[in-house]
Structure formats: C-alpha cells, structure tokens
Amino acid sequence: GGLPALAERVPIKQFIDHGDSVEMNSERHGKAWEIYLSVAKGSRRSVLPGDELSLDGIDFTFITSNGEITQEALARHGPNAQCALAPPREENKTENRRSVGYLLSMGGFEFLNLGDLTPDLQQELACPEYLLPVVDILQVPHHGNYVAPELMAAVDPNVAVLNNGARKGGSPEGFDALGVIPDLLGIWQLHWALD
C-alpha cells in the first residue's frame, strides 16, 4: 500500500516479484495490483526458485516463488525428526503461497526471509529433509502466524524476527512453533502482540 510514496522518495531500479497476482480480480487486491504495476512498469523481474541476484558483497538465492520451492540442496542435514510429528497440511491457494522467499548471504552471515509463505509449503521445504543452511537470522514467515514447527526446528536461527503489527501476527501458536528452535537466543518483534 505504501509503494507509490516510497518510490517517490527512494530510487528503485528493479522490482522482484513472482509473476502476476492470482488475486488481481478481487476488489481489494486488484487495486493494489494495478498500483504495483503502474509503479513497477518496465522494472519488474519475476524470479523462480534457484535464481540468484548478486549485489556488492551480498548474494540472494531465491528459495520460493509462485507456489514453488527450490529443489536444489544448499546443505544436507539428514532426516528432519520434527516431520514425523507434523500433520499433513492442506494446500493453500492464496497469494501468500506465492511469496518470494530468499536466502541472503554476506560472508559467513545468512538471513532467511520467506515472506508470507504458507504452512503447506513451509512443510514441503522442511520435510522429509531440510536442504537449506542453518541461518543466523530468520524473518518468521507470515508475521509469526501459521508457522510450521518442522521448518523452525530445521532452520535453527540464533534470532527470529517477527514483522508483526499490534493485532496482526505474533499469535500464541506462532510463538509455540518458535519454541522448538534448538539454538534460539532471542525473538525480536516490531510490535507487542496484543492478542
């Protein structure tokens, strides 16, 4: 919603997305999509899992996009024990499932951001074996709601960050899912979760 105002103040050379929205025909999301297209015209890059982007000293590897996840193993950890405890998750068909997720690497530092990735794809990413590296910082998917514990245990970040609002995200179930992270040193959130 704030993209036009941001674009007026900050030069944006490229907009990374997953392709066209599946919610462009909805009244609420269709308008936002049209605004995005008007701001990003001529500067869009739609990525696929496995695509890369290198900046000066920073490498992005795209892990998820358009409802697909990377099939390339960036690390090997063996079977994920949390998967046996996890119920099968129903496929989500919303725009959230199509989130662009990336692994940012800078020297020995790694940060994973999966956007609003839904639990069905979080589970697919983690089970039966997690194929991504353990990271330093994880931006918890979906504002700290709808979080798959099997993914949290596998990612094993030192710090988890919730991009939440006072009444959006940071649910008790989300915090329970973070409780399975073996080496978690701290949780940072943008707002106190009032619920």
Secondary structure, 3 states (H helix, E strand, C coil): CCHHHHHHHCCCCCEEECCCCCCCCCHHHHHHHHHHHHHHCCCEEECCCCCEEEECCEEEEEEEECCEECCCCCCCCCECHHHHHCCCCCCCCCHHHHCCEEEEEECCEEEEECCCCCHHHHHHHHCCECCCCCCCEEECHHHHCCCCHHHHHHHCCCEEEECCECCECCCHHHHHHHCCCCCCCEEEECCCCCC
